[in-house]
Amino acid sequence: MSRPIHSKYGYEPPEWVQADSRLDKWYKDKRRAKQHGAFSLDRKRRKQHAKDKKMPLS
C-alpha cells in the first residue's frame, strides 16, 4: 500500500489526492462558467425567438 499524503482533506492515498484535485478543478471551472452565463438557457432561447419573429407591416 502506498504512503498517505497530507492534503487539504486530511491524509489520503496519492490516487485520492489526484482525484480530489481533478474534481476541485472541474467544480471551479463549472462555477466560473455558470457565473459568466455559459449555462444560461434563457439567453439562448430569447435570441432564437427574436430571430423567428416577423416584423408587422405598418
C-alpha positions in Angstrom: 0.0 0.0 0.0 1.2 3.5 -0.8 2.1 6.0 1.8 -0.7 8.5 2.7 -0.2 12.1 1.7 -1.5 15.1 3.7 -3.9 17.1 1.6 -6.4 19.8 2.4 -8.9 16.9 3.1 -6.6 15.1 5.5 -4.3 12.1 5.0 -5.2 10.2 1.8 -3.6 7.8 -0.7 -2.0 9.5 -3.7 -4.7 8.3 -6.1 -7.4 10.0 -4.0 -5.4 13.2 -3.8 -5.2 13.3 -7.6 -8.9 12.5 -7.9 -9.8 15.3 -5.4 -7.6 17.8 -7.3 -9.3 16.9 -10.6 -12.8 17.3 -9.0 -11.8 20.6 -7.4 -10.6 21.9 -10.8 -13.7 20.7 -12.6 -16.0 22.3 -10.0 -14.1 25.5 -10.1 -14.4 25.7 -13.9 -18.1 24.9 -13.8 -18.7 27.5 -11.2 -16.8 30.1 -13.2 -18.7 29.3 -16.3 -22.0 29.5 -14.5 -21.2 32.9 -13.1 -20.5 34.2 -16.7 -23.7 32.8 -18.1 -22.3 29.9 -20.1 -25.1 27.7 -18.8 -27.9 30.1 -19.2 -30.6 28.6 -21.5 -32.9 31.6 -21.2 -30.5 33.9 -23.0 -30.1 31.4 -25.9 -33.9 30.9 -26.2 -34.6 34.7 -26.2 -32.1 35.2 -29.1 -33.5 32.3 -31.0 -37.1 33.6 -30.7 -36.1 37.1 -31.6 -34.8 35.8 -35.0 -38.1 33.9 -35.6 -40.4 36.9 -35.1 -41.7 38.7 -38.2 -41.9 42.4 -38.3 -45.5 43.7 -38.7 -46.2 45.8 -41.8 -47.5 49.3 -40.9 
